[in-house]
Amino acid sequence: QVQLVESGGGLVQPGGSLRLSCAASGFIFSSYGMRWYRQAPGKEREWVAGITSTGSFRNYANSVKDRFTISRDNAKNTVYLQMNRLKVEDTAVYYCNAYRTADDTYWGQGTQVTVSS
């Protein structure tokens, strides 16, 4: 059974940091690119960051570049999103996504991140 379980969300003040984790099971994690998406209330889900299966290449949405870092540990079947200098507009439900092809992709259930003073 495929599972992606996000954790690490919560309430943080503007300027603070959080690290999200996504633990994968039920598929060959090291064969999949991994992505983080987010969805704010009333908005469409948007891509945040991606990392290749080996971790050799990473890319980011302009809105989070230089503040967020995606990483992965294939030995632990886990992908991370380190979020620094958080802004109110980063408030959203964050989802991890495992992707190999359009027909071979999995989603987690999401974790809430709230940035508020």
N, C-alpha and C positions, 0 to 999 in steps of 0.2 A: 504494500500500500504506500503510495507516494504521499509524503508529507513535507510541507515547508512551514516551519513554526517561527514566527517573528517574536522578538522580545526586546526589551530595553526602552520602550517608549515611556512617556510620562509627561509631567508638567515641569517646565523649566523657564527661568526668566530670560528676557532678551539678553543676548550676549553670552549665554551659557552654552554648555555642551551636553551632548548625549551620544551614546554609542548603541546603535541597533545591531542585533544579531538575527540571523536566519539560519536555523538548523534544518538540514535536509536529510531525508531518508527515503528508501524505497526506489531509488534510481541511482545511476552512476553519476554522482555529483561532478566528478572531474571531467566529464564529457560535455558539460553544459556551460554555456555562458550564463552569467547571473546579472540580474538587473534589479534596481530599486525604482519603484514608482511611488507616487503619492496622489492622494485625492483630498482636496479641501472641500468643505461644505459648499454645495451649490456649483461646484466646478467639475470639469472632466478630469479623469485620471491622467497624470502627466509623468513622463519618464524623468528620472532624476540622475541616475548614474548606471554605468554598465562595466563589466569586467569580463574578459575572455576566460575560457575554460582553464587555461594555465596561469592566468593572472598577468600575462605579459603586456596586455593593453587595457587601459581604462579610459573612459570618457565620461563627461559630465554635462548636464544642462548648464547653460550660461548663468542661470539664477543661483546655482550652488557652487560653481567653480571657485576654487581657492578657499572654500569654507568646508566642503564635505570631502571625505575620502572613502572610497570603496576598496575593500580588500577581501581576500578569501583565504581559507586554510583548507586545502583539499584533504588533509589528513583527518580533519575534524568535521568535514562535510558542512562547513559553515561559511557564510558570507557576512560581512560586516559593513556598516555604514557609520563612520565617525563624522559627527555633525558638530562643527564649531561655529562660534559667533552666530548663534541662532537668532532669527528674526521672527517677529510676529507672523509674517507671511509664510513662514515655514510650517505653520500649524496645519496638520493634515493627518490622515491615516496613511501610514507607510506600508507598502506591500513589497515583498520580494518575489521575484519571478525567475524561474529557470527556463532557459530557452535554448533549443537546438534548431528547430524548424518551426514554422507557423503551426504545424500540426503536432508538434512535440514540445509542449510548454506546460509549465505548472505554476500555480499561484499559491501564495500563503494567504492567511486569513486577515492579515493586517495588524498593525500596532499603532495606537494613537500617540501622536506627538502634539503637545500643546505648548506654545510659547506665549507667555503672558506675564505681566508684572502684577 
